[in-house]
Amino acid sequence: MSLSEPSLADHVTPIAAGAHVTVAAWMKDMLALALGDGGVLLIEDDRSRRIEAHPDSGILVGAGDGRRLVTGGDDGRVVATTADGSVTEIGASQNGAWIDALALHPDGAVAYAAGRAVTARDAKGREKTFTAPTTARGLAFAPKGYRLAISHYNGATLWYPNLAAEPEVVAWKGSHIDVTWSPDGRFVVTTMQENALHGWRLSPDKGHMRMSGYPGKVRSTSWSADGNWLGTGGAEAAIAWPFDSKEGPTGKAPRECGVRPARVSRVAFHPKALVLAIGYEDGCILLVRFVDASELLVRPAVKGSGISALAWDARGGRLAFGCVDGEAGLLTLPG
């Protein structure tokens, strides 16, 4: 990967998505954009086509696993779209309640939440349900095993859907929004309504980690490929917390990347290198290389075109982005 140029803007191909881009995901060489108006745009080479995944509704959440894009909408449906354009409903909420959160497991399992109701559907299609203490705001599968983290008011619940064991609750007062599991499975971290992160060290002592000081809510997180850094939005720079020791970030200062007069809305670590893609509310995108803190411009600020989605392909040669105004683009890194 070559990042020797001060600006990579000339290597960006614009894409007219046509609606707010909720999620960007890759299926091998095909890019899929989940749109706020219910459509999914499939893009490969110079060809694109629109799939009506959620007709007459909007896509609220989504995730990709390299084989499909799974989306949840305000129609209460959970739908899988594959590279050939086929659409399959794989779940639905009771009474059409909005799908609030969604997570995918590497083995093909899916979990989704609507209100307090959480459904886990394993790779064989077997479903188990769980009622969260309050509205389930975020879901994340553990990197190993079949275990699900569910964030809610006053903490998170760790649930084994296929075991009779009582779910484990890790508690901390306040409203917890999104949840993420570290790549090594040692830490669970939530974003909070109170403009902070909260983490739990699962072994050996369930120790707490509070990461505060954000001027806004953190709505985007990304782990580095080696699991040593957790990149976050919510400030006028991407804040990266060190997780390279058994204590996590406790007693350590975070790293600030890409300081600009605009709040960071999306972050995405490169799948192989210590390079962080940073998208801002003013439409700007930067790449920051950790080894020397160099910054490369991908997209200049564009008024009203805040970044709402970022996704690297599996090889790390291409970065897709989507915006709140229906614009999108694809950066192809020079060889």
C-alpha positions in Angstrom: 0.0 0.0 0.0 1.4 3.4 -1.0 0.4 6.4 0.9 3.1 8.8 -0.3 0.9 11.4 -1.9 -0.3 14.4 0.2 -3.8 14.1 -1.3 -5.7 11.0 -2.6 -8.7 13.0 -3.8 -7.8 12.3 -7.4 -8.1 8.6 -6.7 -11.8 8.8 -5.7 -14.6 7.7 -8.0 -17.8 9.5 -7.1 -21.0 7.5 -6.7 -24.5 9.0 -6.8 -26.3 6.9 -4.1 -29.5 9.0 -4.3 -30.4 8.8 -0.6 -28.8 8.9 2.9 -26.2 6.1 3.1 -26.8 4.2 6.3 -24.2 1.4 5.9 -21.5 0.5 3.4 -20.3 -3.1 3.1 -18.2 -5.2 0.8 -19.1 -8.6 -0.8 -15.7 -9.5 -2.2 -15.3 -7.1 -5.1 -18.9 -5.7 -4.9 -19.8 -2.7 -2.8 -23.2 -2.6 -1.2 -24.7 0.7 0.1 -27.7 0.4 2.3 -29.9 3.5 1.9 -32.2 5.4 4.2 -35.0 5.1 1.7 -35.1 1.3 1.9 -33.0 0.5 -1.2 -29.6 -1.3 -1.5 -27.2 -0.1 -4.2 -24.9 -2.8 -5.6 -21.8 -1.5 -7.3 -19.1 -3.5 -9.2 -16.7 -2.0 -11.7 -18.6 0.7 -13.5 -22.0 -1.0 -13.1 -24.6 -0.3 -10.4 -28.1 -1.5 -9.7 -30.6 -0.7 -7.1 -32.4 -3.5 -5.1 -35.6 -2.7 -3.2 -34.7 -4.5 0.0 -37.3 -2.6 2.2 -40.0 -1.2 -0.2 -41.8 1.8 1.2 -39.7 1.9 4.3 -36.3 3.0 5.5 -33.1 1.1 6.5 -32.1 1.9 10.0 -29.3 -0.5 10.7 -27.1 -2.9 8.7 -24.0 -5.0 8.7 -22.0 -7.1 6.2 -20.1 -10.3 6.6 -18.4 -10.5 3.1 -21.1 -12.7 1.7 -24.2 -10.6 2.2 -25.5 -7.3 3.5 -28.1 -7.7 6.3 -30.4 -4.8 7.0 -33.1 -3.9 9.5 -35.8 -1.4 8.7 -38.7 0.6 10.2 -40.9 -2.0 8.6 -39.8 -4.5 11.3 -38.1 -6.8 8.8 -34.5 -8.1 8.7 -33.4 -8.8 5.2 -30.3 -10.3 3.6 -29.2 -9.0 0.2 -26.5 -11.0 -1.7 -24.2 -10.1 -4.6 -26.6 -11.5 -7.2 -29.3 -9.2 -6.1 -31.5 -11.7 -4.3 -33.3 -10.6 -1.2 -34.3 -12.9 1.6 -36.3 -12.0 4.7 -34.5 -13.8 7.6 -36.4 -12.2 10.6 -39.1 -9.9 11.7 -40.2 -8.1 14.8 -43.5 -8.5 16.5 -46.2 -6.1 15.4 -43.7 -4.5 12.9 -41.7 -2.7 15.6 -38.6 -0.9 14.3 -35.3 -2.9 14.2 -33.1 -0.9 16.6 -29.9 -3.0 16.4 -28.3 -5.8 14.4 -25.2 -7.9 14.6 -23.6 -10.7 12.5 -21.5 -13.6 13.6 -18.6 -14.9 11.4 -20.3 -18.3 11.1 -23.5 -16.8 9.6 -25.6 -16.2 12.7 -27.6 -13.0 13.0 -29.0 -11.1 16.0 -31.5 -8.3 16.0 -33.4 -6.2 18.5 -36.7 -4.4 18.5 -37.5 -2.7 21.8 -36.6 -5.1 24.6 -37.0 -8.1 22.4 -33.7 -9.7 21.2 -33.6 -12.6 18.7 -30.5 -14.6 17.9 -30.7 -16.8 14.8 -27.8 -19.3 14.5 -26.2 -20.5 11.2 -28.7 -23.4 11.0 -31.7 -21.1 11.4 -32.5 -21.9 15.0 -33.9 -18.9 16.9 -33.7 -18.1 20.5 -35.1 -15.0 22.2 -34.2 -12.8 25.1 -36.0 -9.9 26.8 -33.6 -7.2 27.8 -34.1 -5.3 31.0 -34.8 -2.1 29.0 -34.7 -1.3 25.3 -31.8 -3.1 23.6 -29.7 -0.3 22.0 -26.7 -2.2 20.7 -25.7 -5.8 19.8 -22.3 -7.4 19.2 -21.2 -11.0 18.9 -18.1 -12.2 20.7 -15.2 -12.9 18.3 -15.1 -16.5 19.5 -18.0 -18.7 20.5 -21.7 -18.0 20.2 -22.2 -15.2 22.8 -23.9 -11.9 22.3 -23.4 -8.6 24.1 -26.6 -6.5 24.5 -26.3 -2.8 25.6 -29.2 -1.2 27.5 -29.9 1.2 30.3 -27.5 0.7 33.3 -25.1 -1.7 31.5 -24.9 -4.6 29.2 -26.0 -8.3 29.2 -23.7 -11.1 27.9 -25.9 -13.9 26.7 -25.2 -17.4 25.4 -28.3 -18.1 23.2 -27.7 -21.8 23.0 -27.0 -22.4 26.6 -29.4 -22.6 29.6 -26.9 -20.5 31.7 -28.2 -17.3 33.2 -27.1 -14.3 31.2 -24.3 -12.3 32.8 -24.9 -8.6 33.5 -22.0 -6.0 33.6 -23.4 -2.9 35.2 -22.7 0.8 35.1 -25.3 3.5 35.7 -26.5 5.4 32.7 -27.8 4.9 29.2 -25.6 2.7 27.0 -26.0 2.9 23.3 -23.7 0.9 21.0 -21.6 -2.0 22.1 -18.4 -3.6 20.7 -16.3 -6.6 21.7 -12.5 -6.5 21.4 -11.0 -8.8 18.8 -9.3 -10.9 21.5 -12.6 -11.2 23.5 -11.1 -9.7 26.7 -13.0 -6.4 26.7 -16.6 -5.2 26.1 -17.0 -1.5 25.5 -20.2 0.6 25.2 -20.8 4.1 24.0 -23.0 6.2 26.3 -25.6 8.9 26.1 -23.4 10.8 28.6 -20.7 11.5 25.9 -18.4 8.8 27.1 -17.4 5.2 26.7 -17.5 2.5 29.4 -15.6 -0.7 29.3 -15.4 -3.9 31.2 -12.3 -6.1 31.5 -14.0 -9.5 31.5 -11.1 -11.5 32.9 -10.0 -11.8 35.6 -11.9 -9.2 37.7 -14.7 -7.5 35.6 -12.7 -4.3 36.1 -14.3 -1.0 34.9 -12.8 1.4 32.3 -14.3 4.8 31.9 -13.3 6.8 28.8 -14.8 10.3 29.0 -14.2 13.9 27.8 -16.0 13.8 24.5 -17.9 16.9 23.5 -20.6 14.8 21.7 -22.0 11.3 21.6 -19.7 8.5 20.2 -21.7 6.8 17.4 -18.8 5.1 15.5 -16.0 2.8 16.8 -13.4 0.7 15.0 -10.8 -1.7 16.3 -7.3 -1.9 14.7 -6.4 -5.2 13.0 -4.1 -6.1 15.9 -6.7 -5.2 18.5 -4.4 -2.7 20.2 -6.4 0.4 19.4 -10.1 1.4 19.6 -10.8 4.3 17.3 -13.8 6.5 18.1 -15.7 9.5 16.8 -17.6 12.1 18.8 -14.9 14.8 19.0 -13.0 17.2 16.7 -10.5 14.5 16.2 -10.6 10.7 16.1 -9.8 9.5 19.6 -7.9 6.2 19.7 -7.7 4.3 23.1 -4.8 1.9 23.7 -5.8 -1.7 24.5 -2.4 -3.3 24.2 -2.1 -4.4 27.8 -4.2 -6.5 30.2 -5.5 -3.3 31.9 -6.7 -1.8 28.6 -6.7 2.0 28.6 -6.8 2.4 32.4 -4.3 5.1 33.4 -3.3 5.8 29.8 -3.9 8.8 27.6 -5.7 8.3 24.2 -4.2 9.3 20.9 -5.8 12.1 18.9 -5.8 11.8 15.2 -6.9 14.2 12.5 -7.7 17.3 14.6 -10.0 19.6 12.6 -12.8 22.1 13.3 -15.5 19.6 12.6 -16.7 16.6 14.6 -15.8 13.1 13.6 -18.8 11.1 12.5 -17.2 7.8 11.3 -14.0 5.9 11.8 -12.7 2.8 10.1 -9.3 1.1 10.7 -7.5 -0.4 7.7 -7.9 -4.2 7.8 -4.1 -4.8 7.8 -2.1 -1.6 8.5 -2.2 0.9 11.3 -4.1 3.4 9.2 -7.3 5.0 10.3 -9.9 6.4 8.0 -11.7 9.4 9.5 -15.0 10.9 8.2 -16.3 14.2 9.5 -19.7 15.9 9.8 -18.5 18.5 7.3 -17.9 15.9 4.6 -14.1 15.7 4.9 -12.3 12.4 4.9 -8.7 11.9 6.1 -6.4 8.9 6.4 -4.0 9.0 9.3 -1.0 6.7 9.5 0.0 5.8 13.1 3.7 5.1 12.5 4.4 8.8 11.6 1.0 10.6 12.2 0.9 11.7 8.6 -2.4 12.8 7.3 -3.7 12.3 3.7 -6.7 14.0 2.3 -9.3 11.7 0.7 -12.2 14.2 0.4 -12.3 17.9 1.1 -15.2 19.3 3.2 -18.5 19.5 1.3 -21.3 21.5 2.9 -24.3 19.4 3.9 -22.5 16.2 2.9 -21.5 14.7 6.2 -19.9 11.3 6.2 -22.4 8.6 7.4 -20.6 5.4 6.3 -17.0 4.1 5.8 -15.9 0.6 4.8 -12.6 -0.9 3.7 -12.6 -3.9 1.4 -10.9 -7.1 2.8 -7.6 -6.5 1.1 -7.4 -2.9 2.2 -7.0 -1.5 -1.3 -10.3 0.4 -1.5 -12.2 2.6 0.9 -15.9 3.2 0.3 -17.8 6.1 1.9 -21.4 7.4 2.0 -22.9 10.7 3.0 -26.1 12.0 4.5 -27.0 13.8 1.3 -26.9 10.7 -0.9 -23.4 11.3 -2.3 -20.9 8.5 -2.0 -17.5 7.5 -3.4 -14.8 4.9 -3.7 -11.1 5.5 -3.0 -8.7 3.1 -4.8 -5.3 3.4 -3.2 -2.4 3.7 -5.7 -0.4 0.6 -5.9 
